[in-house]
Amino acid sequence: ANLPVPTIAAIDGTAVGGGLELALACDIRVAGRSESWGTQRLPRAIGVSLAKELIFSARTVDGEEAKSIGLISHVVEQNEAGDAAYRRALALAREFLPQGPVAVRVAKLAINQGMEV
């Protein structure tokens, strides 16, 4: 979360507990038709009440629901290689590359600090 560069999590499978926590620490999350839930960062990402509901029930959500509740930014159809989210994450990274690295770094810092105010 504190890296000065944009981070993108590619979730090509089930992400629960620590795996989802790592994904939630990233700036952008891309998932295939996966399932996920975690406990620490989840309430900040989707709200306390919904996070409690998912955690208390141990219910997982698929990619479509994860996108609809704001847990991930993109959901993609899985491919035969099983790396569809990874490929979408790379495409996003390529979109970011032409932007000025200092401007991106400052934008990320401003957004992160603004969220704590």
PEDASUL-V47323 format. One line per field, one symbol per residue. phi: phi as a letter, one per 40 degrees, with the letter a starting at -180 (. if undefined). Layout:
BEGIN
phi = ???
END
This chain:
BEGIN
phi = .cccbcbbcbbbicbbfcccdccccccbbbbccbbaaabccddccbhcccccdccccfccbcdccdcccgcbcbbbccbccgbcccccccccdcccdcccccccccccccccccccc
END
